[in-house]
């Protein structure tokens, strides 16, 4: 009797305890908070640019020691660029490659004039019409800002040259189209104002090799057989906008 009573009381107590435990509130699992993707400069990009170019030309001749040195006025340039960046994981170091192409506005067309043999005045006109570059980029990223340098090669398209004897009005017209290649150095800063759109300001120096041509005497007798040499370099300042196909970084879940 006592054993049965004790067992009944124990079962009743257990049932009451279990019911009380079932009534206790259950703590919900933590809700993950997802941090935004980490910004990275890694990815392909394409864009456009406008700016100005200054071409410094030094013309010399071999027979009379004429010096036709000149620094041109600023000329408008505009075009586009395409490239690729790679930012090393866990690092601020960025490397890449970029190709640019720009059309060059016409200059004043007056060229340069020098007094030569027989007291004749001589005028030379030469226009650059297009500039293309291909260069490696290397830089340091400070979050959405990128400070970079570039080094590579450049090609300048020229519509030829014309030398005129201003006394006799005789002219010699050189090649109507020519492309000269040289080396390129540049530097700039680029800022990503969204994760995909960037704006940049850049300076480039393009050094070109000398060009030499001989004047035929039948065209300009006063300069018969004279060898003309041109040294040429181009400086450019560009403002550009790019669309970066940003690869993004990992999305991190935090609790």
Phi, psi and omega in degrees: 000309180298320179296318181294321180293317180296318179298320180295316179298320180297316180296320179297319180295317178297317180296319179295319179296319181295320180295321180294320179295323180294332181281348181292142178293144179262127180289126180289149178294153181296144179270124180292143175249122184266120176285150179295157179300141180288131180290137175219150178277356182295132177145166174280156177213158178214146183189190180228165181210157171223160180174207182222153179226143176237124180250121177259122181241137176238113181254132179225156175235159188268340186264323189242000178067030179286138179241110185252042184297147182200144167244124187286161170288164179295142179233143181290139172230152178200143181180216184212172180213157177216145182192187181215135175248150170223119176257122183296139182302131179071012184229160175263001183278131182234134174234162180182188179218146183216139175241134180236151170218129181225139170273146183246129178293153181293145177274193185290348176077000183273338179065208179233152183232142179219149175270126185240206182300151180065012181076010180283147172267140181235138181238137177237133179234132178210131184238129168277137184243341184201150180222128176235142179223154173220119188214153170277143175244144178213133185203184182234123182265132172242082185061246184273003178252142180230121175257124189218159170239166178213150180212138181177220185231158178219154180230129181245124176271133184235139181274020177094195182213155178226127175248129184236133170278109186290346178275315182262349183066017176279141184230147172244123180255120179279200181304135181282344179205130181208152177234128181244135181249152178202191181259154187232137170229144181203171178206154180190178175228137180232139181231131178268106180275350163223182178288350182237330183259133180229157174231144183221153173234128190219144173242136179228144174239124182242116180260127183247152180285167179290149173240139183230139174213155182250132180276127177286136184293335182290342181266310178231089185304327183295337179244029185303124177074006181288140177260123180255131180240137179238124169259140192213136169217159184230133172246139184225143170236125185233143169245122186229159175232134180235150167255116182263121175280075189295126180282343177068171177247184182291148172269121187258128176269127179239143182249000000 
